[in-house]
Amino acid sequence: MPTGRKPDCVKLALPKGRLLPATACLLGDTGLEFKEYTEATRTYRLRSAGTPHVSAKMFQEKDIPIQVAVGNYDLGICGLDWIEELLAKYPASALVKVLDLEYNKGKLYLATSQHGAISSLEELPARHGSWRIVTEYPGLAETSALSLRLRRFRIFPVWGATEVYPPENADLVLLWARDESDMRAQRLVSLTTLLCGSAFLIANQESWQTKDVGRIIGQLSRSIGMAVKPWLQLEPKPARSIKRFYPDFGKEKVWLAIPDGHQQVPAADFLNKAGLQVQGYSGGRLNRRPALNLDWVNIKVIRPQDMPLQVANGNFDLAITGKDWLLDHLYRFPTSPVTELADLGFGEVRVVAVVSRDLPVADIDGFRGLMHADRSSPLRVATEYVNIADKYLHDNHVGRYRLIPTWGATEALLPEDADLLIDNTQTGRTLAKHNLKIVDTLFESTARLIGNKNRLGASTKRKRIASLVRMFRQAAEGNNNEEN
């Protein structure tokens, strides 16, 4: 590089979650420390004191390969599993696998339940029925099913909690685990290993060819030869969920899905008010199959985002999810058999349109006018609610736009990587902290009891379903009376 020339700024995408502690340790020990890159941080934009021309931003790990592939970031660190998932869907992606960083080692397993009917991989091609495969990796699942010559199969993409679905709701699962002992802890049996890997450094192909990323790559490469590697000792925390109870295939039992995550505590309080005593649905270690005081009801704890599709597929009779996820499902599948049965009144959030506070606009009309005044490229809209966002933009006559699906921490994308967010908020304080403002409220969302219309009217267990629905409605009315 010629003397006196200011180097191009190199943009690095860093992971939140499972890889953060080891990644922060590695960067610090190789001279690329970002002091604010900690589990306690409340900022997404990071600067390296030792390397001024390098900036970084934190993302959900599975967003990083996409951000690097489209050129928003020059380099990124994420697991090999998410890299291969992107390449399975988009093999021509502008992504370069640069360096195996050796930590977070694990495997991608095709597995089944210890209590299922399958015992070996050789049994799969011979079966004439349709295999149900649940996974966070739909691209790799399809590639695997085709390579195994499965005659018929259906892939159900989920946001997480993959291990809880078999054997009742899935024949096979494709999931990431550290080793066979982790699989056994989840009552799963590995049929085959599709991928062995760890954390990787990746690069955008154009940046690899045109930018001076060699110094950063060199610093990280030297870590491979270091005698002491403390980041290898910082293993991700083990999964906090367990499956303590054995499956029950009773045909007359009602299957209820209840939420994990932020909705777990208010959902547990509501269930208690409804007279449903759930054991294993509180405390620090979540049981994905909690016990209930009603012996004619089976419960599983899954992600709220997955519930509408799982109810539509008949895997559950009833579920507690948000109005936001119900609408996102119905906008995509207008003829879905899923229907709302009760507004439960807790878990209130607003689904909002959000822009940078620096933009001189007060509402969505002003934003649309500003964006369309002098714009040659499509509007970039980041969201977890792809179908809600699509309908909203169409209804508001936004011309050209490109949706950017995300898996959380959406506020990190504005303003560099998106122009508009469709997100949810309770108070708006988190958005304000990130210099963002709300320009429109799409709707308010609370927890809803949903069901499958086909099960409500024709099922042999319809009386039991109706009885459970009454319990929920009475508890919801009690909540409303308390508020009034």
N, C-alpha and C positions, 0 to 999 in steps of 0.2 A: 504494500500500500504506500503511495507517495507520501513523503513527509509533509505534515501540515494539513493533510486532508482529513476532514471529520468523518469517522466511520459511520456507515449506515447503522441505524438503530436495529438491533436484533430483538425480535419479540418472541418470548418464550411462554408456552401454555403449561401451567403446573396443576397437578391434581389436588382436589380436596379428598377427604375421606380416607380410605384404607391405605393409600400410598403416601399420604402427607408426611408422617413422622420420618420415615426412612428417606424420602426425597429431600426433605429439609436438611437432614443430617449429611447426606451425600453432597449437596450443594455447598454446605458450610465447610466441609472438609476438603473440598476441591477449589476453594476460593471464589465461589459464586453465591455467597450467602445473601439471602433476602431476609432481613431481620424481622419483618412483619409476617413472614411465611410460617405461621404456627397454627395449631388447632384452635386457639383462642381468638384469632384475628377476626376483625369485622370489616376488613377492607379486601377488595379483590385486586387492586392495582399495586404492583410491587416494583421497587427499584433496588438494584444491587449497588451497594456503596463501593465495592471493589472493582466493579466493571460498569462504569457509567453509561456506556452505550447499549447496555442490555436492560430491557424492561420485561416484566412478566405479569401475567394475570392468572388468577385461580379459576378453575372450572370443575364441574362434575367430570369425573374421569372419562366416562363414555362419550362426552362432547368433544374431547381433545382431538381424536383422529379426524373428525369432521372439520374442526377449526383449522387444523394444519393442512388438510387436503385442499381446502378451498383457498388457502393462501392468506388467511387472516393472521396466522402466526407462522414464524419461520421454523421454530423447533417446538417440540412438546415431549412430555413424559407421561406415559400411561402403560397399562398392561397390554401384553401381547394379545390377550383375548379380544379386546375391543378393536385393536388394529386389524386382526384377521376377520372380525365380523364386518368391519367396513369394507375390506377388500373382497369379501364374499359377495357383498351386494354390488359394489362398484369396483371391479377389478382394474379399471383404467385410472383409478384415483391417483392424483399427483402426490403420492406419499412415498417416502424413502425410509426404510428401517435402517437406522444408523448404528445403534450400539445396544447390545444386551447389557443392562445394568445389574443383573444378577439377583436383585432382591425381589421379594414377593413371589417366590417360586410357587407354582401350582400347576394344576392340570384341568383341562376341560373334559369332563366325563359325560358319556352317554350312559345313563343309569336307569334303574327301575327300583320299585319298592321291595324290601325284604319280604313283604307280605303279599306280593303279587304272584301271577302265574308264570312269569318268565324266569328262567334260570341261566340262560346262556345266549350269546350273540347269534349262534347258529339257528336258533328258533325263529328269529325275526322274519327272514324272507319267506318262510314256509307258510306263515299265517295268511289267511285269506281276508280277514277283516281289515278295517282301517285303523292304523296306529295313531293314537293321540299323543302328540309331543308338545310338552310345555317347556318354554325356555325364554331367557332374555336375549338369546342369540338366534333369531329366526333365519338369518342368512346362512350361518354355519349349520343349523339344524337341517335346512333343505338340502344343502350339499351333502351332509352325512346320510340323510335318508336315501338320496339318489345313489350314492356310492354303495350303500348296503343293499340296493335293489329291492327296497320295500315297495310292494305292489301298490298299496294305497296308504296314505298318511295325511294327517291334518296337523298343522303347526299352530299352536296358540301362543302368540307373543305375550309376555307378562312383564311388569315393571320390577318384579322381585318375588321373594318368598317361593321360589320355584320348588323347593324341596317338599312343600306341604301337599302338593297336588296328587301324587300317586299314593295308593293305587286306584282310588275311587274316581278321580277326575283326570287322570292321565296314565297312559301305559308306560311312557318314557319321559325322562327329563334330560335336558342338556344343561349342565351347570358347572361353574368353576368351584374347585375346592383345593385345599392345600395337599391333601393326601387321602389314602383309603380310610384312615381313622376318622377323618372328618365326615366321610361318606357314611360310615357305620353309625356315627353319632346321630345322623339324620335318618336312620333306618333305611338307607339306600344301598344298593348293590351295583357296583360298576360293571357294565357290560363291555365297554371298550374305552380307551383314552384317545381322544381326537387331537389333543394339543398339549404340549408341555411348554411352559414359558414362564416369563417373569416380567418385570418392568423394563420398558424399552425407551430409548431416545429415538424420536422420529423427526423427520425434516420434510418441509415442503420442497418438491422437486425443483421448482424455479429458484427458490431461495438457496438451495443446495448448490446451484450452478452460478448464481449471480451475486450472492451476498457473502460477506466475510464472516461465515459461521464457524470457520476452522478453529479459532481460538477456544470457543466454548466447547466444541466437540473434543478438542485436544485436552482441555482440562478434565472433562468427564472421562475421557479414555484413559488418562493416567490413573484413575481410581481403580481400574481393573488390576493393575499391577501392584497396588499398595499392599503392604504386609498386614496391616490392621484395617479392617473395614467395619466400623461400628454400626453402619446403617443396616448391615446384614442381620444384626441382632434385634432390630426393631420390627418384629413381625406384626402384621395387622392384628387387631383384636379379634378373637374368635367370635363367630356368630352368636348373638345373644339369644336366639330363638332355639327352642327344643321341641321335640315331638314325643311326648311321654306316653300318650295313650295309643292303643292299637286301633286300626281301622275297623269300621262297622259297616257292613254291606246291607243292613236291614232295609228292605225296599219301602217299608211304610214310615221310615224315619224322615223327618223334615231336616233338610240341610240349610244351615244358616251361615253366611259369611259375615264376619265382623272385622273392623279395620285395625291396622297397626299404625305406627307413626304418631303424628300429632293428635289424631282423633282417638287414640286408644284410651286416654284418661277420661274425657267426657263421655265416650261410648260406654265405658265400664260403669260410670255413675248412672247413666240412663238405664242400662240393663238392670242394675240393682233396683232402681225405682220401679221398673216394670215387673219386679218379682223374679228376675232371672239371676240366680246365684252362679256366677261363673268362676271356677277355680283355675288359676294359672293364667289369668288375664291382667295381672298387675305385677308390680315389683320390677326388679332389675333384669329378670330373665324371662322373656315371653315364651309361653307354651303355645305353639302354633295349633295345637289340638286341645284346647281347654275342655274341662269337664263342666257339665251343666246339671242343675237340679231337676231338669225335665228329661226323663230317660227316652223320650220319643223325639228328641232334637239332637242332632250332631252339629258341632261348630268347627269351623276352621278360621284362622286369622290370616287374611291376605291383604294385599295393597288395595286401597279404595279405587285406584285408577283401573284395576283389572275387574272389578265386580260386575259392571253392566254386561261386559262380554261373557263373563262366566255364567251369569244368570241367563243370558240369552241362549247360551249353548246347553242349558239344562244341568250344568254341574252343581248349581245351588238353586233352591226354591226361593229363598229370601236373602237379602243382603242389606247392610248399612253402608251407604256411600254418600258422597256429596251431590247436590244438585248439579254442580259444575261438571262432574264426571259423567253423570247421567245424560246431561244435554250434549256433551261432546260425543258420546256414543250414539245418541238418537239422531244427531245431525249427520253422522256418517252412515247410519243404518236406519233410515226412516221407517222401515217395515219391521223393525226389531220387536220381538214379543215382550220386551222389558217395559214395565210400567211402574209409575210411582204409586205407592200405597199410603204413605204418611209422611208429613213433615215433622221430623223429630225435634226440631227447634234448637239444637246445639251445633257447635262447630261453624259459627257464622263467619263468612268471609265475603268480600266483594271481588268480583272479577272485573278488572279495570284495564283501560288502555293507558299506557305510560310512555312518556318521552323524557328527554333530557331537560332539566330545569333551565338550561341556557337557551333553549329555543323560545323565540318570542311569540308563543301561541298559547291560547287559553282553553281551547276545546278542539275536538276532532276535526271540525270544519276548517279551523284555522291551520291545523297541522296539515290537512290534505292540500289546502291551497298553497302552503309554503313548500311542500315536497314536490308538488306538480309544476310549480312555477318555472323551475329551471332544472330539470332532472332527465338525464339520458338513460339511467339504469333503474331497474325495478326497486321499489320500496322493500327494505329488509325488515321482516317482522318475526321476532323471536317469541316462542311460546311453548308451553307444555300442552296447551289446548289447541291442537292443530285444526280441528273441525269447527270449534267455536270461532276461532280467529278467521278462518276462511269465510264463514257465513257473515261475520261482522263486517269484514272488509268489503264483501260483495254488497251487503245491504247499505253500506255507507258510500258506495260508488267510488271506491278506491280503484284506480285503473290497474297499473302494473305493479305487482308485488311478488315477493318470494318469501315463502314461509320457511323459517329455520326451526325445526323441532329441537327442543331441549329437554333435559332430564333434571331440571331444578336449577337453583341459583341463576335464574334468568336475568336478574338485575345486573349481573356482571357484564352483559353484552352491550349495554348502552354506555356511551354513544358510538364507540369505535366499531363494533361488530354488528350492530342492528340500529335501525331508525325508530322502531316502535316495539313495545312489548305488550302482549296480552297476558296478564299475570293475575294472581290473587293476593289480597292483602287483608289484614284485620284492622289495623290502625293507620297504615300508611307511613309509620315512622321509619321502617327499614328502607322504604323507597326514598324518603327525604334524606336519610343519612348518605345515600349514594347519589345525591344531587339529581334526583328524578322527581317528576311530578305527574299527577293523574290528570288526563284531559277528558276522560269519559268513564262512566261506570256502566258496564254492560248489564249486570244483574247482581243480586245478592244471592248467596248460596248458603244453605244449611244442610245438615245431615238428613238424608231421606231413607225410608225403608222402601226397597224396590223388590219386585217379584216378576216371575215369568207368567204371563197371561195364560199360557197353555196349561201350566200346572195349577193355576187357581181354579179353573173351571172343570177340567177333565181328569185331574189326577185322583187316584184312589186315596191319596192322603190329603185331599182338599179340606176336610173338616179340621184336621190338625193344623194345616197352614192358616185357615181362617181363625182358629183359636189363638195362634201366636200373633197374627196381625192385630186382633182385638187387644191383646196385652200391650202391644206397642202403641196403638192409638190411644188407649186410656192413659198410659204414661206420658205421651206427648201432650194430651189435654191437661194433665196435671202440671206439666212444665209451663204451659201457656197461662194457666190460672195463677201460678206462683209469680210469673213475670208481671201480670196485670194487677 
